[in-house]
Structure formats: C-alpha cells, structure tokens
Amino acid sequence: MLAHCNVTYEMIYTDKHPRPNSFMRFILALVVKPMVVSEKPYKKNIKTAPQFIIAGKRDFEIEKKRLIDYLIQTQELGETHFHLKESHSFGPLTKTEWSNLCYKHLDHHLSQFGV
C-alpha cells in the first residue's frame, strides 16, 4: 500500500512513469479529474490505474521512508509551488486541487488500514 501511495508523488517529482498522450490526458481530465481533485472522498473499490498496481514485494521501511520524504518535500515546497503546476495526467491544477489530490488518495488508503 505504501508503494502504491508513493506513485502519486513519483508522478509529481520524477519521470519514472510515462505521461499519457494528449488524447488520453484530455479523456482523463474530462472523466477522472473531477473525481480526483474534488473534496468528495473516493468511493470504495474504485478501479486502480495500471501505473498504481504494484507487482512484487516491497520493503515496508523503505516505502515508508520514501512516503515520509515525499510528504516533507511537498510541505516544504508549499502551496504556492503547486498553484497551476502541470499535473502528470490532468493539466494545470490549482493549489486546492493539488491538495485534494494528494490528501484524498493517502487518506483513502490510511483509512482502509485503520491508520
């Protein structure tokens, strides 16, 4: 789950995941973006995008440290860094949309495991 949560931040801070082509970004912005960046919580059992599916074993402590480091980096950069920053899949997002995107995904999975 931690490795899965790290994918969000990998898409923000690395080039590890290929960007969708322009047609796919248009579709994602039209269909998926409203669910992801709104304040409405995720529904249970929603479909997972392929790049978020983690195959193989991961080291819990390594993934935990990576996630904590990403959270610290995000906090240190602050909201102004993210305002109108281009997202991997949805185009430019406001600071509120970025905040919702990052918070909702992490909260969804931490709540899932009672954290």
PETAVEN-V584977 format. One record per backbone hydrogen bond with DSSP energy under -0.5 kcal/mol. NH is the residue of the N-H (numbers start at 0). CO is the residue of the C=O. Records with the same first field share a line. If there is no record, write none. Layout:
# PETAVEN-V584977
NH: CO + CO
This chain:
# PETAVEN-V584977
4: 0
5: 1
6: 2 + 3
7: 3 + 4
8: 4
9: 5
10: 6
11: 7
12: 8
13: 9
17: 15
24: 20
25: 21
26: 22
27: 23
28: 24
29: 25
30: 26
31: 27
32: 27
34: 31
35: 31
36: 32
37: 33
45: 42
51: 48
52: 49
53: 51
54: 52
59: 57
62: 58
63: 59
64: 60
65: 61
66: 62
67: 63
68: 64
69: 65
70: 66
71: 67
72: 68
73: 69
74: 70
75: 71
76: 72
77: 73
80: 77
81: 77 + 78
82: 78
83: 92
84: 81 + 92
86: 90
90: 86
92: 84
97: 93
98: 94
99: 95
100: 96
101: 97
102: 98
103: 99
104: 100
105: 101
106: 102
107: 103
108: 104
109: 105
110: 106
111: 107
112: 108
113: 110
114: 109
